[in-house]
Amino acid sequence: MTDLRQYLRGLPVFAGELPAFDPAQAPQQPDTLFVDWLTTAVDAGVREPHAMTLSTVDADGRPSARVLILKNIDDHGWQFAVHAASPKGQDLTRNPAAALTFYWPALARQVRVQGPVRPEPAERSAADFLARPTGSRAEASIGRQSQPLADRHTLDLAVRQARERITDAPNFVDPNWTLYTLTANTVEFWQGDKERKHTRLRYAHSADGWVRELLWP
């Protein structure tokens, strides 16, 4: 490829019919609107619509991001789970705040969530761990995420041994598996527009509840 810049500029953006979004009709609570957008993405056939980018900051102020799965939204906040010994788990221990980003390109919709993060009690983390498929529990219980790997055989052997341990002890729970809750300070909903007149609606939490405001694209 001789001209990557030109190639990228030629890729289609906001193709197809986009959904309408009237911020004046938005509900008072951002979680209500999020669930509506999430189910719309499901109905539209978006793959892994509950996948999100988790952004954290390490002890030296360096940002890091990775994609994982939203577990739930309840009265306490937005929930996800990671291994406490992983880089993202260590980031949250040192700096308990994060940002979540959801993007559904087929709908030209994006949601951004920011706020402090806290670990849930051990029993809730244990319940989340046990609800995972056997293979997911086996991989998580190895506890070596992001460490250097000698070769693929080493990984295959470790996973096989971990699966055997879990098969022998189906109620085993890795004590480092942690369910976290992010209590949102701000939640922003972004609806793309073919003419780039994007709609941005931000919910900001205050002592009196949620305040809604439009933002410039």
C-alpha atoms as one frame of an Amber mdcrd trajectory, in Angstrom:
protein
   0.000   0.000   0.000   1.573   3.247  -1.137  -0.746   5.812   0.465  -2.284
   4.664   3.733  -3.598   8.135   4.543  -5.613   8.270   1.339  -6.798   4.699
   1.858  -8.083   5.497   5.344  -9.788   8.669   4.158 -11.630   6.625   1.548
 -13.173   4.198   4.022 -16.936   4.716   4.514 -18.145   6.330   7.737 -21.724
   6.322   9.067 -22.920   4.067   6.265 -26.547   3.005   6.177 -29.564   4.385
   8.002 -28.842   5.822  11.435 -31.294   5.886  14.345 -32.900   9.112  15.497
 -32.099  10.564  18.899 -34.009  13.448  20.456 -32.195  14.527  23.644 -35.271
  16.470  24.751 -37.010  13.115  25.208 -34.147  11.523  27.136 -35.005  10.062
  30.563 -33.829  11.622  33.809 -31.479   8.715  34.594 -28.527   7.878  32.316
 -28.706   4.161  33.091 -32.248   4.081  31.713 -31.100   5.582  28.423 -28.076
   3.294  28.316 -30.187   0.153  28.646 -32.432   1.437  25.860 -29.417   2.033
  23.588 -27.913  -1.339  24.531 -31.061  -3.275  23.673 -31.352  -1.307  20.430
 -27.825  -2.440  19.568 -28.771  -6.040  20.372 -31.856  -5.815  18.156 -29.716
  -4.329  15.368 -27.452  -7.367  15.463 -24.374  -5.584  16.837 -21.833  -8.188
  17.946 -20.781  -8.120  21.607 -22.772  -4.939  22.317 -21.848  -5.249  26.007
 -18.132  -5.037  25.218 -16.523  -1.840  26.457 -13.121  -0.199  26.662 -11.901
   0.156  30.245  -9.379   2.983  30.667  -7.223   3.262  33.786  -4.102   5.123
  34.895  -1.069   3.521  36.540   1.032   4.799  39.448   3.150   6.913  37.068
   0.152   8.529  35.411   0.399   6.489  32.225  -3.003   5.644  30.694  -3.907
   2.134  29.619  -6.977   0.728  27.889  -8.357  -2.685  27.091 -11.713  -4.190
  26.065 -13.790  -6.290  28.441 -17.421  -7.084  29.205 -19.964  -5.087  31.187
 -21.417  -7.375  33.872 -24.365  -5.339  35.104 -25.785  -1.931  35.929 -27.699
  -1.524  39.184 -28.391   1.113  41.823 -24.713   0.995  42.835 -23.263   1.631
  39.377 -21.608  -0.031  36.384 -19.992  -3.405  37.096 -17.094  -5.312  35.568
 -14.652  -7.911  36.854 -10.882  -8.356  36.536  -8.086 -10.249  38.258  -6.718
  -8.035  41.030  -3.127  -9.020  40.190  -3.483  -8.051  36.510  -2.165  -4.670
  35.286  -5.680  -3.210  35.235  -6.375  -4.598  38.715  -3.174  -3.020  40.021
  -4.080   0.272  38.346  -7.448   0.292  40.126  -5.814  -0.458  43.471  -3.414
   2.472  43.116  -5.828   4.852  41.424  -9.470   3.761  41.975 -11.037   5.650
  39.083 -11.772   4.667  35.502 -13.527   5.494  32.253 -15.731   3.149  30.221
 -16.367   3.582  26.498 -19.003   1.753  24.464 -19.111   2.083  20.675 -21.717
   0.619  18.338 -20.523   1.588  14.830 -23.557   0.213  12.993 -25.654   2.767
  14.870 -23.012   5.511  15.061 -23.509   5.583  18.811 -21.021   5.974  21.608
 -21.408   6.119  25.397 -18.708   7.342  27.782 -18.849   6.783  31.548 -16.424
   8.216  34.131 -16.182   7.918  37.910 -14.585   6.339  40.969 -14.300   2.564
  41.233 -14.571   0.306  44.267 -14.288  -3.468  44.739 -17.417  -5.349  45.691
 -17.491  -7.687  48.743 -15.754 -11.030  48.347 -18.999 -12.977  48.140 -20.186
 -10.992  45.122 -16.827 -11.458  43.389 -17.004 -15.182  44.139 -20.495 -15.415
  42.671 -19.305 -13.689  39.500 -16.331 -16.051  39.214 -18.498 -19.150  39.601
 -20.926 -17.874  36.961 -18.147 -17.879  34.334 -17.694 -20.806  31.922 -15.193
 -23.464  32.972 -12.604 -22.335  30.446 -12.842 -18.725  31.592 -12.436 -19.732
  35.235  -9.453 -21.899  34.353  -7.685 -19.136  32.448  -8.354 -16.537  35.147
  -7.117 -18.825  37.917  -3.665 -19.100  36.312  -3.062 -15.508  37.399  -0.300
 -14.652  34.908  -2.060 -12.109  32.733   0.322  -9.875  30.740   3.429 -11.711
  31.955   5.934 -12.898  29.297   4.994 -16.271  27.755   7.728 -18.662  26.609
   5.638 -20.453  23.975   2.117 -21.620  23.137   2.742 -25.073  24.590   3.329
 -23.524  28.012  -0.032 -21.784  27.807  -1.863 -24.914  26.653  -0.342 -26.945
  29.496  -1.218 -24.337  32.140  -4.816 -24.068  30.922  -5.237 -27.849  30.814
  -3.936 -28.191  34.371  -6.179 -25.343  35.553  -9.240 -26.964  33.937  -8.427
 -30.245  35.684  -8.205 -28.466  39.050 -11.562 -26.779  38.508 -13.157 -30.021
  37.361 -11.927 -31.680  40.564 -13.050 -28.709  42.703 -16.016 -27.068  40.903
 -16.606 -24.609  43.757 -13.047 -23.269  43.644 -12.896 -19.465  43.583  -9.776
 -17.477  42.802  -9.508 -14.973  45.691  -7.981 -12.390  43.345 -10.994 -12.352
  41.043 -12.685  -9.041  41.820 -15.998  -7.553  40.835 -15.725  -3.770  40.624
 -18.395  -1.089  40.547 -17.902   2.268  38.876 -20.119   4.996  40.338 -20.659
   7.379  37.447 -19.936  11.077  37.846 -20.645  11.761  34.186 -22.252   9.753
  31.383 -22.165  11.057  27.822 -24.298   9.802  24.930 -23.063  10.507  21.406
 -25.188  10.025  18.302 -23.339  10.362  15.021 -24.718  12.345  12.107 -23.852
  11.955   8.411 -23.341  15.724   8.127 -21.155  15.667  11.264 -23.747  17.561
  13.315 -23.377  14.969  16.021 -25.630  15.016  19.078 -23.883  14.882  22.444
 -25.882  14.667  25.663 -24.017  14.635  28.958 -25.420  13.634  32.330 -23.473
  15.105  35.263 -24.198  13.973  38.804 -24.777  16.626  41.468 -26.067  16.752
  45.034 -29.569  17.231  43.612 -29.385  14.350  41.146 -28.553  14.203  37.450
 -28.157  17.343  35.352 -28.460  17.014  31.576 -26.738  19.303  29.092 -25.977
  19.353  25.376 -22.383  19.620  24.196 -20.922  20.946  20.963 -19.885  18.144
  18.567
